Amino acid sequence: MKKKDSTKVFWYLIAMGFVILFILMLLSSILNVGDRLRAIHPYLEYGFYVVAALLVYFLIVRPINIIVFSPSFSVETTLDERTRKNYLVYKKVAKRLIALDTFPPEEEKKLIAAMGSSILLREALNDTFNQYIKKEMNAVIKRNAKTVMISTAISQNGRLDFFTVVAVNLKMIKELVVMCGFRPSYKNLSKLTLNVFTTALIAEGLENMNINDILPTSTVNALGEVPFIKPLVSSVAQGMSNALLTLRIGIVTRKYLFSDAKEITKEEIRRTALLEAAGMLPVVVGDAFMMLPKRIASLFKKPEEKVKPQTKVTQSA
């Protein structure tokens, strides 16, 4: 028992340390930009601080508030021995999922019908998760990974990539928590904090990545002869790496929220999450490549004018 408590305290302290470090980095970047704007005009600096405060609230503080103050649900409870405590947890989770109204009515009826039995309710929750909720969560994970890929591929600033990855990953975790109606335990949230911060640091470091380190020399020489291709390939590689890490964080969050078969050990969760993320990556990359040209083209498109419906005037005889 003491060992478990000490492990929890360790993860809490690690998470708090990374949060403090992130706040210091964020304040440093904001103040640095503010100092540069002050040279242009003081009011421009004040305006930037107001915009920065609003962005920090909506992109960082609000998602964290929603995640932390959601009710907790431990992944192990769905696999423990049948007890009255677990039965009450099943009922609480089922009622919360029904209240969210995020899946078809027939699934809601199945959960309501199984409320009288712990075994039936457990099976109904697993069926609902595997048949519907898991697909919806995977769609959220892929969408946010695609956002990270496009944003970090276009951006050529490592510190901007860092904050983008943090904001998008927090948004993704918030969406998954809201979708389920509950959050992982504080210990698992601490682990997720470490994952998000590490991923953001990797995103910042990838800006200095040398394409010669990942491609053969002959390929690099061939790309160098084509204008703009070499930096484009480097940017796409950065975006793909960040998307893979974001996919992994999303899948780990999903596994912390729900039991995926019998994957309750951290080794299994870590291994299967990376394999599943690698399987999702081609779909995310394909969607990103299809969406990027449309986004660029829409910037140069003229807005369509709305045609007002003509009213017919009837003449009386």
N, C-alpha and C positions, 0 to 999 in steps of 0.2 A: 504493500500500500504506500509506504514511504517512497519507494522507488518511482511509482507512478506519479505521485505528487511532485517529486523533484524533477521528473521529466517534463511535467506540465509547466512548472515554474521556469525551467530552462527555455522552453519554446516561447513563453510569454515575454521573458526578458530579451530574447533574440528579436522577436517581433517589435517590441517597444524600441529597441536600439535602432532597427532599420527605419521605423516610422520617424524617430527623431532626426536621423541622418537625412531622410527624404525631405523633411520640413526645412532643415538647414540649407539643403541644396536648392530647394524651391525659393526660399527667401533670398538666397544669394543671387540667383538668376533674375528674380524680379527687381531687386535693388540695382543690379548691374544695368539692366535695360532702363530703369528709371533715371539713373545717373546720366546715361547717354541722352535721354529725352530732355533732361533739364537744360542741357546746353542749347537745345533748340528753343524751348519755351517752358517755364515752370508749370503752366496750366496743362501742357501736354503730358508732363510727368504725373500730375495729379489725376488726370483722366485715365492714364494707363494703370495707375494703382487701383482705381475704382473698377475698371474692366478686369484686371487680374484678380481682384477679390471676388468678383462675381463668378469668374471662371473656376476659381479654386473651390468656391462653395458648391456650384452645380456639378462639377466634374470630379471632385475629390471628396469634400466633406459630406455632401448629401448621400452619395452611394454608400460611403462607410457607415453613416448613421442608419441607413435602411438595413444594411447587412448585420451590423452589430446588435440592433434592437429587435431583430426578428427572433422568434422562438427557436430554440435549439432542438435538433433531432440527431441522435447518434446512429451512425451506420451499423454498429454492432447489434442494435436492438432488434433488427429484422431477422437476425440469425441466432439469437440467444435461445435458450430453452423457454418453453411456454410458461409464462408467469402472468399473474394478474396485472402487474406493472406494465409489461410489454403489451398486453391486450389494450390497456388504457392508452398507451402510446399509439397503437394502430388506429384506434378510434379517433384520437385527436388528429392524426395525420390525415385520415380519410375525410373527416369533416372539413378540415382546412382545404384540402384539394377540391372537394365539392363546392365549397364557398367561393373558390377562385374562378370556377366556371371556365376552365381552360381546355376541357376535352368533351367529346360528344356525350349527349344525354344517356345513351345506353351504358356507357362506362360508369356514369354516376349511379344509375339504377343497380348495376352489379355491386358497387361498393355499399349502397344502402341495404341491399338484400343480404350482404355478408356481415352486417354489423353485429349479428347475434352470436357469431362464433369467432374465436381467436384464430383458428386454423383457416377457416374460409376467408376471413378478412385479410389475413397475411397473404394468402394466395391471390386474392383479388387485387391487393395493392401491387404485388409483383407483376401481375398480368397488365395492370393499367400502366405501370412504369415502362415495362418492356415494349408494349404495343403502341403506346401513344406518347407519354411524357418524355421518354428517352429520345424519340425522334425530334420532338419540339426543342429539347435542350440542345441536341446536336446541331439543329438549324441555327440557334442563337450563337453557338460556339463558332460555327463556320462563318457566320456573318461578321462577327467581331474580328476573327482572324483575317478576313478579307480586308476589313478596314485598316488593320495594322499593317498588312502587306502593302497596300496602296499608299498609305500615309508615309511610311518609313522609306518606301522606294522613291517617292517623289522628293521627300525632304532630304537635304544635304547637310543637315545640322545634327550632330550627335546628341546634344543636350535636348533639342526639340524632340528627337526620337525617344529619348528617355521618358519625358513627360507624356508623350503620346501613348507609349506602351502602358505606363502606369494608369492613365485615365481610361483607356479602352478596356484594359483588363479589369479594373474596378467596376466599370459599367457592365461588363460581361458577367462578373460574379453577382452583381446586384440583380441583373435580369434573371439569372438562374435561381437566386434565392426568392425573388418575388414570384417566379413561376411555380415554385414548389410550396411557398408559404412558410418555409423554415430555413434555418442556416446550419452549417456544420458546427461542431463543438468549437470552443475557443482555442483549444489545442490545435485543431485542424485549420482554423482561421489563421493562427500564428504561422503555421507551415505555409499556407497560401500567401501570406504577406511576404515571407522569405522568397517564395517562388516568383511572385510578381516583381519584387525589387531586383532579384538576380536577373530576371529576363530583361528588365529595363536597363540594367547595367550592360548586359550583353548587347542590347540594341544600340546603346551609346558607343560601345567599343567597335561594333561592326562598321561604323562610319569610316574607320581607318583601315578596314580590311583591304588587303592587296589581292587583286584577282589572280595574280601569278601564283598565289599559294593554293588556289582551289582548282585551277585548270592547267592542263599540260602546256608546255612552252610553245609547242607548234600551234595549238589552238589560240593562245594569246597573241602570237605573232600574226596569225591570219585575221583575228578580230581587229588588231591594231591598224590594219590596212583599210578597214571600212570606217568612214567617219562616224563618230558618235556611238558606235556599237559597243566599244569597250566600256565606257562609263555606264551605258545603259544596262549591260549585262551585270556589272558590279552592283548597280542599284537594285536590280531585280533579285539578285542573290541575297542581298541584305533583307529585302522585303520578305522573301520566302523563308529565310531563317527566323525572322521575327514572327511570321505567321505560324510556323511549326511550334515555336515555344508558346505562343498564345493558345493554340489548339491543345497543347499538353496541359496548360493551366486549367482550361475549361473542362477537359475530360477528368482531371483530378478533382475539380470542384464537384462535378456530377457524381463521381464515385464516392466522395465524402458525403454527399446529400442522400444518395440511395445506394443500397447494396447491389453490386453488379455480380450476379451469380454468387460465388463464395469468395470474392476477392476482398478480404478484410485486412490482410497483412499489408504493411506499407511497401514491402518489396513487390508484391503482386500488383498493387495499384500503380506504382512507379513504372514497372516494366510494361504492363498492358496499356497504360496511358500513352507512353511513347510510341508503341506499335500502332495503336489506334489513330494517334495524331498523324503519323506518317501515312497511314491509309487515307485519311481525310485530305491531306495536303494537295494532291493532284486536282481534286474538285475545287478547292479554294483558289488555287493558282489559275485554273481554267476560267472560273467565274471572274476573277480579278482582271485577267487579260481581255475578257469580253466586255467588262464594264468600263475599263479605263478609257478606251477610244471614244465611247459614248459620252463619258463625262467631259472629256476634252472638247469634243465636237459641240456639246451643248453650251459651252462657254461662248462660242462664236455664232450660235444660232439666234436669229431674231425671235423675240417672243411673239407667239401667235396672237393675232387680234381676235377678240371675241366678236362674233357676228350677232348683232342684236336681232331678235325675231321681229319680222315685220307684222304690224297689226293691220288686218283688213278692215276697211271702212265700208259699211253697207249703206247704200243710199235708199232712202224710202221713196216710194213712188208718190 
